[in-house]
């Protein structure tokens, strides 16, 4: 498939896969009729609601909306209980939603409203009928985590000029899919809408706060947004001086700009408002460390040391102050509080390897593992120094070169990653993992032919190993 030889991919999958998988690959290859044919055969032998829903989606993709509606109706019929009522599930809500989309595609909005009360929520929206909000609410009653229903409510309230309600519905949608707006790159559109809201209602705290969040999210794309972020957070704080979230966000914004004293002040006020606010302590600790105030940072972490992240932060501070035994104790306590908190393990490992190197500076294994730990902790410069030292101590170790390649791959310096991985392979040529890793790197560099050869070599070595 990566080589865009879709017919061969389709043939391979056809030989080994189930009807649903065959249909999906045929659809991916734009062979919609074949995909529908596969699923029609499958629904004949296994008439399940999920099969009819997939069939309906494929029919929608093929622009066969009337057939899709029939498929969704069959799925609804199968899902219905003896009382002729659909269960309150996501599947049921999705069927109503997709059927509504089919009717919209057919431009038959009024007929959609006549045929079924359940189908008309989107149609009424298009027709500007006020009853649509009841249908959206019914969809949410069926499935409270239905993202599209919340967004439809937001769109409706926005069209009616009820911006506060629109924002509240957007917030609920964001809770369900917090990264959706980032992936859709709609922050600029959100900023425009929120700006309009602010023009209409200059005392809406929620609008200022959300606009500031949007500006903060697009910081990589427009640096000028930082000042607007500050203005919006400050406006939100002016309207509600006890808004802790706005103060913490403003603190982090100021910290990013290097205005550490002002950031410290915002975190401190947040702590005065809520002495148990972990986020405020965490932010002030970070600022204190950057200002070189390790003792003040230590006091902040001592104030709330019941969570693994705070105990780990306290360990880092102890380590910076040179109190290695205390740091080790903090990391161990963090692990006992939360055995799944990986950062505590990595920092503990860092302490152990540092201690080993103090006792035995030429220990090859300790140097390499110290380098790997630094890589995982994102201590890039220290990791580079460790790998240099490891190569001097053990110039013929494939593991050292392989892990160094991993470091540069993480930094997206693919040429160096490919170089060090190739060196590792020259030392240890029968390693399937190294060939697979080099193939991944070469594909990122655009060397597809060489990448395929490496994948083949990796598979060949693995097959030989499995047959032994």
Protein Blocks (a to p, Z undefined) as FASTA:
>chain_A
ZZopaklmmmmmmmmmcfklmmmmmmmnopaklmmmmmmmmmmmmccfklmmmmmmmmmm
nopaklmmmmmmmmmmmmpcfkopacddfklmmmmmmmmmmmmmnopmklmmmmpmklmm
mmmmmnopaklmmmmmmmmmmmmmlmklmmmmmmmmmmnopaklmmmmmmmmmmmmmmlm
mmnopmmmmmmmmmmmmmmmmmbmklmmmmmmmmmmmmmmomklmmmmmmmmmmmmmmmm
mlmklmmmmmmmmmmnopamlmmmmmmmmmmmmmmlmklmmmmmmmmmmnopamlmmmmm
mmpccbfklmmmmmmmmmmnopamlmmmmmmmmmmmmmmlmklmmmmmmmmmmmmmmmmm
mlmklmmmmmmmmmmnopaklmmmmmmmmmmmmmmbfklmmmmmmmmmmnopaklmmmmm
mmmmmmmmmbfklmmmmmmmmmmnopamlmmmmmmmmmmmmmmmmmZZ
